[in-house]
Amino acid sequence: MGLLESPFNSLLCMLLGISFTVWFTLLLVFIVVPAIFGLSFGIRTLYMKVLLKVFEWATLRIERGAKEKKHLLYKPNTNGIIAKKPTSLEEELKEIRRNGSGRDLDGSSPTVQGPSPSSSEFAVSDIFYFCRRGVESIVDDEVTKRFTAEELESWNLLTRSNYNFQHISARLTALWGLGLLIRYCCLLPLRLTLAITGVTLLVVFTTIIGFLPNGRMKNFLSEKVHLMCYRICVRALTAIITYHHSENKPKNGGICVANHTSPIDVIILASDGCYAMVGQTHGGLMGIIQRSMVKACPHIWFERSEIKDRHLVAKRLSDHVEDKNKLPILIFPEGTCINNTSVMMFKKGSFEIASTIYPVAIKYDPRFGEAFWNSSKFGMVSYLLRMMSSWAIVCSVWYLPPMSRQEGEDAVQFANRVKAAIARQGGLVDLLWDGGLKRSKVKDTFKEEQQKLYSKILVGTHEDRGRS
């Protein structure tokens, strides 16, 4: 019996050795080496085109099946957003009073003749404005829906599909099962291998480079290592990225700001250029990566106690920006991840430090995989598993021309202008809300602002009538 087991074990070891050699060779030739030189064989682009054809066929098949069975198949807008023309409190009150009594806020009556009550006093009809706004906030909340994955118009053969596409045929079910095997048995192991390779090389090489004396050689090697490792990590997500207007890429000594959808925003941008990262120090594996990276490149890490000291943060960022030999700082001013349909309020801190900002717009294509990280629903491990088991991560990156603070413009106005430019370029909705509302309630100061605005309308109208 032992004689029979010995040849079998030898054969098994030989097959495992051959499999490992073939796997490592393919990994090295088709992924690692191209990542070092920034090359692409076009395999991912072809893969994306094939997927689009499959998605299109699957969607048409579902629609045809639903039509045959006379099922309703409603397709919402692409981003699920109900567009509404912005109006002021005064304009809306005018409209309500005009519809209700034919009288305007100034007491005039364009449609009804006769005496009119003083509009500086409270009118019962004003209640309907606040009631309507309250109901609208519940039904069409501009904030809450920015923290959930946007609905798709087509089925992408993933578990998360459009809510309205319920008809699944036997053929589509078999196709979904085949896709499940491909994603979890082929793509996921490959991606995990690439991710581990990229992170390991980053830690090892940056640690080695950290022992070199400061100078051009150290900076050159650090940039090459960072680019190589981030490109390997990008391939671990099968990321297909299109960069636009590369002539506007951030320069040394500047601050780059971008809309924030996912933690992978960092590697999406860093695979095309080197940046100095800003963030809080962590423990565990993340802490090891941070400590190794800062040895090779002047990244800015803060302790938990330091991050609350605005003056200390501003001082360290300002010192970095003033040194034109240091890499541009990468900052996400929203402070939290948004679902890539909108851009929410930018914190003004980075706009107080630098007079020149390099804006970047990032837009993901959710048909291949959802990049948005809902941190209140998924932990980092489960989120990365969802990412690596999706079909691909497809996105476009636009480098906008640098923007400078104008004369008489404060940091808040400057931040809003940059945010509007990013939203315009990325086809995103520009919102004034603070992303911090993801985990907190509306501040009392905002409620007070609405109360003051309403009282000013009444008092101001009364004073105007008194003067006349």
C-alpha positions in Angstrom: 0.0 0.0 0.0 2.9 2.4 0.8 4.5 1.6 -2.6 1.3 2.7 -4.3 1.0 5.9 -2.3 4.5 7.0 -3.1 4.1 7.4 -6.9 0.7 9.0 -6.4 2.1 11.6 -4.0 5.0 12.3 -6.4 2.6 12.8 -9.3 0.4 15.1 -7.2 3.4 17.2 -6.1 4.6 17.4 -9.7 1.1 18.6 -10.9 0.9 21.2 -8.1 4.4 22.4 -9.0 3.6 22.7 -12.7 0.3 24.5 -11.9 2.1 26.9 -9.6 4.8 27.6 -12.2 2.3 28.2 -15.0 0.2 30.5 -12.7 3.2 32.5 -11.6 4.5 32.8 -15.2 1.1 34.1 -16.4 0.9 36.5 -13.5 4.4 37.8 -14.1 4.2 38.1 -17.9 0.6 39.5 -18.3 0.2 41.6 -15.2 3.3 42.4 -13.1 5.7 43.3 -16.0 3.1 45.4 -17.8 2.3 47.1 -14.5 6.0 48.0 -14.0 6.1 49.8 -17.4 2.6 51.1 -17.5 1.6 48.9 -20.5 -1.7 47.2 -21.4 -2.4 44.4 -23.8 -6.0 45.5 -24.2 -7.4 42.3 -22.6 -9.4 44.2 -20.1 -11.0 46.4 -22.8 -12.0 43.4 -24.8 -13.4 41.8 -21.6 -15.5 44.9 -21.0 -16.9 44.9 -24.5 -17.9 41.2 -24.2 -19.6 41.9 -20.9 -21.6 44.8 -22.4 -22.9 42.5 -25.1 -23.9 39.9 -22.6 -25.7 42.5 -20.4 -27.5 43.9 -23.4 -28.7 40.4 -24.4 -29.8 39.6 -20.8 -31.8 42.8 -20.5 -33.6 42.3 -23.8 -34.4 38.7 -22.8 -35.9 39.8 -19.5 -37.9 42.6 -21.2 -39.2 40.2 -23.8 -40.2 37.6 -21.1 -42.0 40.2 -19.1 -43.9 41.4 -22.2 -45.0 37.9 -23.0 -46.3 37.4 -19.5 -47.8 40.9 -19.5 -45.7 42.0 -16.5 -45.2 45.7 -15.9 -41.5 46.6 -16.4 -40.9 50.2 -15.3 -37.4 51.6 -15.9 -36.5 54.6 -13.7 -34.1 57.4 -14.5 -30.5 56.4 -14.7 -29.5 57.7 -11.3 -32.9 57.5 -9.7 -32.9 61.2 -8.9 -36.0 63.3 -9.2 -34.8 66.6 -10.6 -36.3 69.7 -9.1 -35.8 73.4 -10.0 -34.4 75.2 -7.0 -36.6 78.0 -5.6 -36.4 80.3 -2.6 -38.6 80.3 0.4 -40.1 83.7 -0.7 -40.9 82.5 -4.2 -42.6 79.4 -3.0 -44.7 81.3 -0.4 -45.7 83.7 -3.2 -46.9 80.8 -5.3 -48.9 79.3 -2.4 -50.6 82.6 -1.5 -51.3 83.4 -5.2 -52.9 80.0 -5.7 -54.7 80.1 -2.4 -56.1 83.7 -2.4 -55.0 85.4 -5.5 -52.7 87.7 -3.5 -49.0 88.1 -3.5 -46.6 88.7 -0.6 -46.6 92.5 -1.3 -50.4 92.6 -1.0 -51.1 93.0 -4.7 -53.8 91.0 -6.3 -53.2 90.3 -10.0 -56.3 88.2 -10.5 -58.7 89.3 -7.7 -59.8 92.9 -7.1 -60.6 94.3 -3.7 -58.9 94.9 -0.4 -56.2 92.6 0.7 -54.9 91.7 4.2 -51.4 92.7 5.3 -49.0 90.1 4.0 -46.5 90.9 6.7 -48.7 88.9 9.1 -48.8 85.2 9.3 -51.1 83.5 6.9 -52.6 80.1 7.5 -51.7 79.1 3.9 -48.0 79.4 4.9 -48.4 76.2 6.9 -48.8 74.3 3.6 -45.3 75.3 2.5 -43.6 73.8 5.5 -45.9 70.7 5.4 -45.1 70.2 1.8 -41.4 70.6 2.3 -41.6 68.1 5.2 -43.4 65.5 3.1 -40.9 66.1 0.2 -38.0 65.5 2.5 -39.4 62.2 3.6 -40.4 61.0 0.1 -37.5 62.4 -1.9 -34.7 62.9 0.7 -31.7 64.5 -1.1 -29.3 63.2 1.5 -30.3 59.7 2.5 -30.5 58.3 -1.1 -26.9 59.5 -1.7 -25.7 56.8 0.7 -27.4 53.8 -1.1 -26.3 52.1 -4.3 -28.0 53.6 -7.3 -30.5 51.4 -9.2 -29.5 50.0 -12.6 -31.6 50.0 -15.7 -30.1 46.7 -16.9 -29.3 43.4 -15.2 -25.5 42.9 -14.9 -25.8 39.2 -13.8 -24.7 40.1 -10.3 -26.8 39.4 -7.2 -27.6 43.1 -6.9 -29.8 43.8 -9.9 -32.5 46.2 -10.8 -35.5 45.9 -8.5 -37.9 46.0 -11.5 -36.3 43.2 -13.4 -37.9 40.2 -11.7 -38.5 37.8 -14.7 -35.6 35.3 -14.9 -35.7 32.5 -17.5 -34.0 29.1 -17.2 -31.4 30.2 -19.7 -30.6 33.4 -17.8 -30.4 31.4 -14.6 -27.9 29.1 -16.1 -25.9 32.1 -17.4 -26.0 33.6 -13.9 -24.7 30.4 -12.4 -21.8 30.3 -15.0 -21.0 33.8 -14.1 -21.0 33.0 -10.4 -18.4 30.2 -11.0 -16.2 32.5 -13.2 -16.3 35.3 -10.6 -15.7 33.3 -7.5 -13.6 30.4 -8.8 -11.4 32.2 -11.4 -11.5 36.0 -10.9 -11.6 36.1 -7.1 -8.5 33.9 -6.5 -6.6 35.8 -9.3 -7.5 39.2 -7.8 -6.6 38.1 -4.2 -3.2 36.9 -5.5 -2.6 40.3 -7.2 -3.8 42.3 -4.2 -1.5 40.4 -1.9 1.4 40.7 -4.4 0.9 44.5 -4.8 0.6 45.2 -1.0 3.6 42.9 -0.2 5.8 44.6 -2.8 4.7 48.0 -1.6 5.7 47.3 2.0 9.0 45.5 1.1 10.2 48.0 -1.5 9.2 51.2 0.4 10.9 49.9 3.5 14.1 49.2 1.6 14.0 52.7 -0.1 13.5 54.2 3.3 17.1 53.4 4.2 18.4 55.4 1.2 19.6 59.0 1.8 17.2 61.8 0.8 17.8 62.9 -2.7 16.8 62.5 -6.4 17.5 58.8 -6.5 15.3 58.1 -3.5 12.5 60.2 -4.9 12.8 58.5 -8.3 12.7 55.0 -6.9 9.9 55.8 -4.6 7.7 57.1 -7.4 8.4 54.1 -9.6 7.7 51.7 -6.8 4.4 53.4 -5.8 3.2 53.5 -9.4 4.1 49.8 -10.0 2.4 48.6 -6.8 -0.8 50.7 -7.3 -1.0 49.5 -10.9 -0.9 45.9 -9.7 -3.6 46.7 -7.1 -5.7 48.3 -9.9 -5.4 45.1 -11.9 -6.5 43.2 -8.8 -9.9 44.9 -9.3 -9.9 44.5 -13.1 -10.1 48.2 -13.2 -10.6 49.8 -16.6 -9.8 53.5 -16.2 -10.0 56.3 -18.8 -7.9 59.4 -17.9 -8.9 62.7 -19.6 -6.9 65.9 -20.0 -3.6 64.6 -18.5 -2.0 67.9 -19.2 -3.9 69.2 -16.1 -2.4 66.6 -13.8 -1.5 68.0 -10.3 2.0 69.5 -9.9 4.3 69.2 -6.9 3.6 71.5 -4.0 -0.1 71.6 -4.8 -3.4 70.2 -3.5 -5.5 67.8 -5.5 -9.2 67.5 -4.5 -11.7 65.0 -5.9 -15.2 63.7 -5.2 -15.2 60.6 -3.0 -17.0 57.3 -3.7 -14.8 54.6 -2.4 -11.5 53.9 -0.7 -10.2 52.7 -4.1 -10.4 56.3 -5.3 -6.8 56.5 -3.9 -5.4 53.8 -6.1 -7.4 54.9 -9.1 -5.6 58.2 -9.0 -2.3 57.0 -7.7 -1.9 54.5 -10.5 -1.6 57.5 -12.9 0.6 59.7 -10.7 2.2 59.9 -7.3 0.6 61.8 -4.4 1.2 62.5 -0.8 -1.6 60.9 1.2 -3.2 62.4 4.2 -5.0 60.4 6.9 -5.2 59.1 10.4 -2.7 56.5 11.6 -4.1 52.9 12.0 -3.0 49.7 13.6 -2.7 46.2 12.2 -2.0 45.7 8.5 -3.0 49.2 7.6 -0.5 50.6 10.1 2.3 48.5 8.7 1.6 49.8 5.2 1.4 53.4 6.5 4.7 53.1 8.3 6.5 51.6 5.4 5.1 54.2 2.9 6.1 57.2 5.0 9.8 56.0 5.0 10.0 56.3 1.2 7.7 59.3 0.7 6.6 62.3 2.8 3.0 61.2 3.4 1.1 63.0 6.2 -0.3 60.7 8.9 -2.0 62.1 12.1 -2.6 60.5 15.4 -6.3 60.3 16.5 -5.6 63.1 19.1 -3.9 65.3 16.5 -6.6 65.1 13.8 -8.9 67.2 16.0 -6.4 70.0 16.2 -7.2 72.1 13.2 -4.3 74.4 13.6 -1.8 71.5 13.7 -3.4 69.9 10.7 -3.3 73.2 8.8 0.3 73.8 9.8 1.6 70.5 8.5 -0.4 70.7 5.3 0.8 74.3 4.7 4.4 73.3 5.3 4.1 70.5 2.8 2.5 72.7 0.1 5.2 75.4 0.4 7.9 72.9 -0.5 7.7 72.7 -4.3 9.8 69.5 -4.3 7.2 67.5 -2.5 4.4 65.5 -4.1 0.9 67.1 -4.4 -1.4 66.3 -1.5 -4.5 64.2 -2.3 -7.6 65.2 -0.3 -11.3 64.2 -0.5 -13.0 67.3 1.0 -16.5 65.6 1.3 -15.1 63.6 4.2 -17.2 60.6 3.5 -18.2 58.3 0.5 -21.1 59.4 -1.7 -22.8 57.0 -4.2 -21.3 58.7 -7.3 -24.6 60.4 -8.3 -23.8 63.6 -6.5 -21.1 65.8 -4.9 -21.9 67.0 -1.4 -20.4 69.9 0.6 -16.6 70.3 0.6 -15.0 71.1 3.9 -13.2 74.4 3.6 -9.9 73.4 5.4 -7.9 72.5 2.3 -9.1 75.7 0.5 -7.8 77.9 3.3 -4.3 76.4 2.9 -3.6 76.7 -0.8 -4.6 79.4 -3.2 -4.3 77.0 -6.2 -6.3 73.8 -6.3 -6.2 70.9 -8.8 -9.7 69.5 -9.2 -10.4 66.0 -10.3 -13.7 64.4 -11.2 -14.2 60.6 -10.9 -17.2 58.9 -12.4 -17.8 55.1 -12.0 -19.9 52.9 -14.3 -22.1 50.8 -12.0 -23.0 48.3 -14.7 -19.9 46.2 -14.1 -19.7 46.5 -10.3 -20.8 48.9 -7.6 -17.7 50.9 -6.3 -19.7 52.9 -3.7 -18.7 51.9 -0.1 -21.7 52.1 2.3 -19.6 52.1 5.4 -22.7 52.0 7.7 -23.8 48.7 6.0 -20.6 46.9 5.0 -17.3 46.5 6.8 -14.1 46.9 4.9 -13.6 43.1 4.4 -17.1 42.4 3.1 -16.8 45.5 0.9 -13.6 44.4 -0.7 -15.1 40.9 -1.2 -18.0 42.5 -3.1 -15.6 44.5 -5.2 -13.3 41.6 -6.0 -16.2 39.3 -6.9 -17.8 41.8 -9.3 -17.2 41.8 -13.0 -14.9 44.9 -13.1 -14.5 48.4 -11.9 -14.9 50.8 -14.8 -14.5 54.6 -14.4 -13.5 57.8 -16.0 -11.2 60.4 -14.5 -11.0 64.0 -15.6 -8.2 66.3 -14.7 -9.6 69.8 -14.6 -7.5 73.0 -15.1 -6.1 74.4 -11.8 -8.3 76.8 -10.0 -7.1 79.8 -7.9 -9.0 81.8 -5.3 -10.3 85.0 -6.7 -10.0 88.4 -5.1 -12.5 88.9 -2.3 -13.5 85.2 -2.3 -13.4 83.3 1.0 -12.5 79.6 1.5 -16.2 78.5 1.5 -17.0 80.3 -1.8 -13.8 78.9 -3.3 -14.7 75.4 -2.2 -18.2 75.7 -3.6 -16.9 76.9 -7.0 -14.4 74.0 -7.2 -17.2 71.5 -6.2 -19.5 72.9 -8.9 -16.8 72.4 -11.6 -16.2 68.8 -10.5 -20.0 68.1 -10.5 -20.4 69.6 -14.0 -17.6 67.6 -15.5 -18.6 64.3 -13.9 -22.3 64.7 -14.6 -23.1 64.7 -10.9 -25.7 66.6 -8.9 -24.2 69.6 -7.0 -25.6 69.6 -3.4 -24.9 71.9 -0.5 -25.6 69.3 2.2 -22.9 68.1 4.5 -21.9 64.5 4.0 -21.7 64.2 7.8 -25.5 63.9 7.8 -24.8 60.3 6.9 -24.3 59.6 10.6 -25.8 62.7 12.3 -29.0 64.7 12.4 -29.5 68.1 10.8 -27.9 70.8 13.0 -30.2 73.2 14.9 -28.5 76.1 13.3 -29.9 75.1 9.9 -33.4 75.0 11.4 -32.8 78.4 12.9 -31.7 79.7 9.5 -35.0 78.7 8.0 -36.9 80.3 10.9 -34.9 83.6 10.6 -35.5 83.6 6.8 -39.2 83.3 7.2 -39.3 86.0 9.9 -37.3 88.4 7.7 -39.8 88.0 4.9 -42.6 89.0 7.2 -40.8 91.8 9.0 -39.1 93.1 5.8 -42.5 93.3 4.0 -44.0 95.1 7.0 -41.3 97.7 7.0 -41.6 98.3 3.2 -45.3 98.9 3.6 -44.7 101.3 6.5 -42.3 103.4 4.4 -44.8 103.6 1.6 
